[in-house]
Amino acid sequence: MPLALNREVFITCAVTGSGSTQDRSPHVPRSPKDIADSAIEAARAGAAIVHCHVRDPETGAPSRKLEYYREVTDRIRASEVDVVLNLTAGMGGDITFGPTHAPMPVNEAGTDMISAEQRVAHIAECLPELCTLDCGTMNFAEADYVMTNTPGMLRAMGRMMTELGVKPEIEAFDTGHLWFAKELVKEGILEDPALVQLCMGVPWGAPDDLNTFMAMVNNVPDHWTFSAFSLGRNQMAYAAAATLAGGNVRVGLEDNLWLEKGVLATNAQLVARAVGIVEGMGARIIGPEDVRAKLGLTKRAPRG
């Protein structure tokens, strides 16, 4: 596939994530207020979409509490800054097994397995414009556990998202995840055209070398919309690579804590750096209204 520069690029900011980064940088937001404030600042810097997890305000540990999601959503919607809201639906599918000589029963302390309804409960409560759908199972980066997303679970969650009128952002960590995403569209569970996030360099999914990246790009149907990111030091290189390959950009503290060597970043600084890269390549940064028109999204009003 020849490279085709995307001339109209949107930027997603992944604001805080669920990784164990809360004590590695003072800029990783913890409380719902801090997460919302950081998302709003990222939008001011040029992000059209903010992708949000929530955390325990005291410990910074990842959380699934509905009240935290509700507060983040309400604060962002009540602000004077327009931005497309994307909430994670990735938590609740982690299995940590026992030791290799006795893997069963599973280690309950490290296992977080809940129903499809529970995994989508905050989506039904908050009705963001977008939410993520991790489209496969894999050994995951930070510890000896498995991120599980079975075909049955993905079909159930995908149907719920579609019925709620929330567009899934398909998170593809390897080529097989794209294969199954196309099956979900073929079965009518997800609407066509779909939105895809290519997640590169996440151990132990697709590595972030350019050959693998282009294999991922070449497996995205031409009429779908895709974005891409890589972790750590390659985050900004992927702002350029994704744009050059015809896609869109994701940056943020979920994926990378550093602005440059020895300098911890804020979300707004990472977005501003990505804006400079994209515009320096001759492309235009588009805002939330253009993204809604492109993806067929409807803006939700704040609660009265």
SEFI-393695 format. One line per field, with one value per residue (C-alpha): y, z, x; residue in three letters; residue number from 1. Coordinates in steps of 0.02 Angstrom, whole numbers, plus 50000, padded with zeros to 5 digits. Example, Ala and Ser with C-alpha at 12.3 -4.5 7.8 and 13.67 -1.06 7.14 Angstrom:
2
c2	c(49775 | 49947)
c3	c(50390 | 50357)
c1	c(50615 | 50684)
residu	c(ALA | SER)
num	c(1 | 2)
END
This chain:
304
c2	c(50000 | 50170 | 50300 | 50435 | 50582 | 50622 | 50807 | 50824 | 50744 | 50730 | 50705 | 50595 | 50625 | 50470 | 50563 | 50442 | 50257 | 50114 | 50074 | 50092 | 50265 | 50362 | 50375 | 50401 | 50577 | 50713 | 50756 | 50592 | 50644 | 50542 | 50622 | 50647 | 50835 | 50818 | 50699 | 50816 | 50968 | 50881 | 50827 | 51005 | 51074 | 50942 | 50997 | 51179 | 51122 | 51041 | 50870 | 50838 | 50679 | 50639 | 50456 | 50434 | 50302 | 50339 | 50309 | 50303 | 50483 | 50431 | 50290 | 50321 | 50138 | 50103 | 50103 | 50058 | 50162 | 50237 | 50395 | 50435 | 50415 | 50519 | 50660 | 50661 | 50662 | 50799 | 50911 | 50895 | 50925 | 51074 | 51161 | 51293 | 51186 | 51071 | 50898 | 50722 | 50608 | 50430 | 50319 | 50155 | 49992 | 49890 | 49848 | 49693 | 49559 | 49522 | 49348 | 49315 | 49129 | 49037 | 48983 | 48884 | 48720 | 48752 | 48881 | 48842 | 48910 | 49084 | 49214 | 49312 | 49460 | 49497 | 49443 | 49563 | 49471 | 49542 | 49523 | 49612 | 49713 | 49770 | 49814 | 49928 | 49996 | 50164 | 50181 | 50161 | 50284 | 50420 | 50393 | 50459 | 50482 | 50348 | 50203 | 50076 | 49893 | 49793 | 49672 | 49521 | 49425 | 49442 | 49426 | 49603 | 49717 | 49757 | 49590 | 49404 | 49413 | 49390 | 49524 | 49420 | 49472 | 49316 | 49316 | 49296 | 49440 | 49554 | 49513 | 49550 | 49713 | 49768 | 49743 | 49843 | 49987 | 49992 | 49987 | 50129 | 50236 | 50244 | 50214 | 50088 | 50132 | 49962 | 49940 | 49826 | 49762 | 49638 | 49590 | 49454 | 49587 | 49677 | 49512 | 49489 | 49672 | 49646 | 49493 | 49597 | 49721 | 49580 | 49507 | 49678 | 49694 | 49848 | 49978 | 50004 | 50106 | 50072 | 50170 | 50085 | 50126 | 50036 | 50003 | 49979 | 49928 | 49863 | 49705 | 49576 | 49632 | 49705 | 49781 | 49960 | 49935 | 50010 | 49844 | 49782 | 49950 | 49947 | 49769 | 49834 | 49983 | 49869 | 49764 | 49914 | 49929 | 50084 | 50163 | 50144 | 50279 | 50236 | 50315 | 50249 | 50268 | 50192 | 50194 | 50296 | 50369 | 50325 | 50418 | 50571 | 50470 | 50386 | 50553 | 50573 | 50391 | 50384 | 50545 | 50488 | 50322 | 50409 | 50399 | 50503 | 50529 | 50478 | 50547 | 50568 | 50513 | 50342 | 50297 | 50409 | 50518 | 50615 | 50771 | 50744 | 50661 | 50711 | 50820 | 50752 | 50805 | 50861 | 50802 | 50975 | 50982 | 50813 | 50870 | 51033 | 50939 | 50825 | 50975 | 51046 | 50883 | 50860 | 51040 | 51036 | 50894 | 51004 | 50932 | 51023 | 50982 | 50961 | 50993 | 50903 | 50964 | 50901 | 50735 | 50716 | 50746 | 50625 | 50485 | 50514 | 50561 | 50661 | 50778 | 50741 | 50886 | 50908 | 50854 | 50991)
c3	c(50000 | 49953 | 50088 | 50078 | 50196 | 50293 | 50264 | 50401 | 50564 | 50732 | 50893 | 51037 | 51210 | 51321 | 51485 | 51625 | 51582 | 51706 | 51713 | 51869 | 51820 | 51961 | 52063 | 51915 | 51873 | 51970 | 51810 | 51801 | 51858 | 51994 | 52054 | 51939 | 51949 | 51903 | 51759 | 51692 | 51710 | 51619 | 51481 | 51461 | 51451 | 51319 | 51219 | 51230 | 51162 | 51010 | 51057 | 50974 | 51077 | 51258 | 51310 | 51496 | 51629 | 51812 | 51966 | 52154 | 52207 | 52358 | 52290 | 52103 | 52075 | 51925 | 51967 | 51889 | 52005 | 51917 | 52022 | 51964 | 51781 | 51809 | 51887 | 51749 | 51616 | 51700 | 51726 | 51545 | 51474 | 51588 | 51537 | 51401 | 51300 | 51168 | 51152 | 51103 | 51254 | 51240 | 51395 | 51416 | 51425 | 51438 | 51623 | 51697 | 51589 | 51675 | 51735 | 51844 | 51858 | 52000 | 51989 | 51838 | 51934 | 51992 | 51881 | 51945 | 52038 | 51976 | 52088 | 52149 | 52208 | 52031 | 51936 | 51885 | 51788 | 51774 | 51658 | 51493 | 51574 | 51713 | 51592 | 51498 | 51650 | 51653 | 51465 | 51487 | 51633 | 51549 | 51363 | 51293 | 51106 | 51097 | 51203 | 51178 | 51131 | 51153 | 51011 | 51070 | 51206 | 51242 | 51371 | 51437 | 51475 | 51657 | 51747 | 51722 | 51676 | 51526 | 51457 | 51403 | 51276 | 51209 | 51050 | 51154 | 51270 | 51124 | 51033 | 51190 | 51229 | 51048 | 51037 | 51197 | 51134 | 50967 | 51051 | 51166 | 51017 | 51075 | 50936 | 50983 | 50954 | 50912 | 51004 | 50897 | 50979 | 50839 | 50664 | 50729 | 50825 | 50660 | 50584 | 50721 | 50711 | 50528 | 50578 | 50704 | 50566 | 50446 | 50575 | 50597 | 50780 | 50744 | 50616 | 50455 | 50436 | 50600 | 50700 | 50744 | 50861 | 50814 | 50979 | 50938 | 51049 | 51194 | 51261 | 51204 | 51057 | 50891 | 50902 | 50842 | 50698 | 50536 | 50444 | 50576 | 50580 | 50393 | 50407 | 50533 | 50422 | 50271 | 50369 | 50403 | 50269 | 50161 | 50211 | 50398 | 50504 | 50602 | 50728 | 50799 | 50943 | 51017 | 51193 | 51275 | 51170 | 51005 | 51043 | 50940 | 50801 | 50783 | 50771 | 50609 | 50554 | 50580 | 50484 | 50342 | 50332 | 50312 | 50493 | 50648 | 50808 | 50990 | 51125 | 51313 | 51484 | 51469 | 51344 | 51382 | 51529 | 51447 | 51340 | 51312 | 51404 | 51587 | 51565 | 51627 | 51519 | 51546 | 51431 | 51356 | 51317 | 51229 | 51125 | 51081 | 51026 | 50916 | 50840 | 50789 | 50709 | 50611 | 50552 | 50508 | 50388 | 50297 | 50374 | 50464 | 50640 | 50646 | 50797 | 50883 | 50767 | 50614 | 50704 | 50744 | 50563 | 50504 | 50623 | 50632 | 50816 | 50913 | 51050 | 51220 | 51323 | 51503 | 51637 | 51703)
c1	c(50000 | 50075 | 50086 | 49953 | 49974 | 49816 | 49784 | 49651 | 49708 | 49623 | 49719 | 49661 | 49734 | 49740 | 49732 | 49780 | 49759 | 49757 | 49943 | 50050 | 50112 | 50029 | 50190 | 50307 | 50252 | 50161 | 50068 | 49970 | 49796 | 49709 | 49548 | 49398 | 49426 | 49609 | 49569 | 49435 | 49547 | 49690 | 49570 | 49506 | 49684 | 49726 | 49574 | 49631 | 49801 | 49721 | 49650 | 49481 | 49453 | 49496 | 49509 | 49478 | 49502 | 49470 | 49577 | 49558 | 49590 | 49694 | 49802 | 49797 | 49753 | 49639 | 49454 | 49287 | 49176 | 49026 | 49029 | 49206 | 49157 | 49002 | 49101 | 49233 | 49097 | 48996 | 49147 | 49205 | 49032 | 49000 | 49161 | 49165 | 49286 | 49212 | 49289 | 49233 | 49225 | 49294 | 49280 | 49373 | 49277 | 49435 | 49436 | 49358 | 49439 | 49604 | 49656 | 49807 | 49843 | 49926 | 50110 | 50166 | 50164 | 49985 | 49899 | 49724 | 49634 | 49672 | 49751 | 49600 | 49705 | 49763 | 49607 | 49470 | 49335 | 49160 | 49010 | 48983 | 48844 | 48960 | 49099 | 48980 | 48885 | 48976 | 48951 | 48763 | 48769 | 48874 | 48835 | 49000 | 49013 | 49148 | 49207 | 49345 | 49324 | 49486 | 49462 | 49563 | 49653 | 49839 | 49977 | 49988 | 50131 | 50152 | 50134 | 50108 | 49924 | 49810 | 49695 | 49546 | 49416 | 49332 | 49227 | 49069 | 49115 | 49158 | 48997 | 48896 | 48987 | 48983 | 48795 | 48769 | 48876 | 48786 | 48614 | 48665 | 48716 | 48897 | 49024 | 49158 | 49339 | 49413 | 49578 | 49687 | 49846 | 49885 | 49827 | 49709 | 49614 | 49579 | 49524 | 49394 | 49340 | 49298 | 49197 | 49098 | 49056 | 49013 | 48892 | 48810 | 48862 | 48967 | 48919 | 49014 | 49124 | 49215 | 49343 | 49508 | 49651 | 49813 | 49903 | 50087 | 50231 | 50125 | 50209 | 50162 | 50060 | 50117 | 50293 | 50309 | 50431 | 50369 | 50350 | 50229 | 50141 | 50111 | 50047 | 49920 | 49875 | 49854 | 49729 | 49615 | 49479 | 49505 | 49339 | 49369 | 49452 | 49608 | 49723 | 49885 | 50006 | 50162 | 50230 | 50366 | 50505 | 50419 | 50257 | 50301 | 50380 | 50211 | 50123 | 50221 | 50206 | 50017 | 49990 | 50103 | 50010 | 49842 | 49785 | 49760 | 49860 | 49851 | 49965 | 49949 | 50010 | 49928 | 50062 | 50211 | 50265 | 50406 | 50414 | 50600 | 50742 | 50734 | 50577 | 50410 | 50263 | 50086 | 49948 | 49930 | 50117 | 50110 | 49962 | 50047 | 50203 | 50098 | 50008 | 50176 | 50231 | 50070 | 50061 | 50245 | 50205 | 50079 | 49920 | 49780 | 49722 | 49533 | 49424 | 49281 | 49142 | 49236 | 49268 | 49083 | 49039 | 49174 | 49126 | 48938 | 48935 | 48805 | 48862 | 48783 | 48717 | 48773 | 48651 | 48537)
residu	c(MET | PRO | LEU | ALA | LEU | ASN | ARG | GLU | VAL | PHE | ILE | THR | CYS | ALA | VAL | THR | GLY | SER | GLY | SER | THR | GLN | ASP | ARG | SER | PRO | HIS | VAL | PRO | ARG | SER | PRO | LYS | ASP | ILE | ALA | ASP | SER | ALA | ILE | GLU | ALA | ALA | ARG | ALA | GLY | ALA | ALA | ILE | VAL | HIS | CYS | HIS | VAL | ARG | ASP | PRO | GLU | THR | GLY | ALA | PRO | SER | ARG | LYS | LEU | GLU | TYR | TYR | ARG | GLU | VAL | THR | ASP | ARG | ILE | ARG | ALA | SER | GLU | VAL | ASP | VAL | VAL | LEU | ASN | LEU | THR | ALA | GLY | MET | GLY | GLY | ASP | ILE | THR | PHE | GLY | PRO | THR | HIS | ALA | PRO | MET | PRO | VAL | ASN | GLU | ALA | GLY | THR | ASP | MET | ILE | SER | ALA | GLU | GLN | ARG | VAL | ALA | HIS | ILE | ALA | GLU | CYS | LEU | PRO | GLU | LEU | CYS | THR | LEU | ASP | CYS | GLY | THR | MET | ASN | PHE | ALA | GLU | ALA | ASP | TYR | VAL | MET | THR | ASN | THR | PRO | GLY | MET | LEU | ARG | ALA | MET | GLY | ARG | MET | MET | THR | GLU | LEU | GLY | VAL | LYS | PRO | GLU | ILE | GLU | ALA | PHE | ASP | THR | GLY | HIS | LEU | TRP | PHE | ALA | LYS | GLU | LEU | VAL | LYS | GLU | GLY | ILE | LEU | GLU | ASP | PRO | ALA | LEU | VAL | GLN | LEU | CYS | MET | GLY | VAL | PRO | TRP | GLY | ALA | PRO | ASP | ASP | LEU | ASN | THR | PHE | MET | ALA | MET | VAL | ASN | ASN | VAL | PRO | ASP | HIS | TRP | THR | PHE | SER | ALA | PHE | SER | LEU | GLY | ARG | ASN | GLN | MET | ALA | TYR | ALA | ALA | ALA | ALA | THR | LEU | ALA | GLY | GLY | ASN | VAL | ARG | VAL | GLY | LEU | GLU | ASP | ASN | LEU | TRP | LEU | GLU | LYS | GLY | VAL | LEU | ALA | THR | ASN | ALA | GLN | LEU | VAL | ALA | ARG | ALA | VAL | GLY | ILE | VAL | GLU | GLY | MET | GLY | ALA | ARG | ILE | ILE | GLY | PRO | GLU | ASP | VAL | ARG | ALA | LYS | LEU | GLY | LEU | THR | LYS | ARG | ALA | PRO | ARG | GLY)
num	c(1 | 2 | 3 | 4 | 5 | 6 | 7 | 8 | 9 | 10 | 11 | 12 | 13 | 14 | 15 | 16 | 17 | 18 | 19 | 20 | 21 | 22 | 23 | 24 | 25 | 26 | 27 | 28 | 29 | 30 | 31 | 32 | 33 | 34 | 35 | 36 | 37 | 38 | 39 | 40 | 41 | 42 | 43 | 44 | 45 | 46 | 47 | 48 | 49 | 50 | 51 | 52 | 53 | 54 | 55 | 56 | 57 | 58 | 59 | 60 | 61 | 62 | 63 | 64 | 65 | 66 | 67 | 68 | 69 | 70 | 71 | 72 | 73 | 74 | 75 | 76 | 77 | 78 | 79 | 80 | 81 | 82 | 83 | 84 | 85 | 86 | 87 | 88 | 89 | 90 | 91 | 92 | 93 | 94 | 95 | 96 | 97 | 98 | 99 | 100 | 101 | 102 | 103 | 104 | 105 | 106 | 107 | 108 | 109 | 110 | 111 | 112 | 113 | 114 | 115 | 116 | 117 | 118 | 119 | 120 | 121 | 122 | 123 | 124 | 125 | 126 | 127 | 128 | 129 | 130 | 131 | 132 | 133 | 134 | 135 | 136 | 137 | 138 | 139 | 140 | 141 | 142 | 143 | 144 | 145 | 146 | 147 | 148 | 149 | 150 | 151 | 152 | 153 | 154 | 155 | 156 | 157 | 158 | 159 | 160 | 161 | 162 | 163 | 164 | 165 | 166 | 167 | 168 | 169 | 170 | 171 | 172 | 173 | 174 | 175 | 176 | 177 | 178 | 179 | 180 | 181 | 182 | 183 | 184 | 185 | 186 | 187 | 188 | 189 | 190 | 191 | 192 | 193 | 194 | 195 | 196 | 197 | 198 | 199 | 200 | 201 | 202 | 203 | 204 | 205 | 206 | 207 | 208 | 209 | 210 | 211 | 212 | 213 | 214 | 215 | 216 | 217 | 218 | 219 | 220 | 221 | 222 | 223 | 224 | 225 | 226 | 227 | 228 | 229 | 230 | 231 | 232 | 233 | 234 | 235 | 236 | 237 | 238 | 239 | 240 | 241 | 242 | 243 | 244 | 245 | 246 | 247 | 248 | 249 | 250 | 251 | 252 | 253 | 254 | 255 | 256 | 257 | 258 | 259 | 260 | 261 | 262 | 263 | 264 | 265 | 266 | 267 | 268 | 269 | 270 | 271 | 272 | 273 | 274 | 275 | 276 | 277 | 278 | 279 | 280 | 281 | 282 | 283 | 284 | 285 | 286 | 287 | 288 | 289 | 290 | 291 | 292 | 293 | 294 | 295 | 296 | 297 | 298 | 299 | 300 | 301 | 302 | 303 | 304)
END
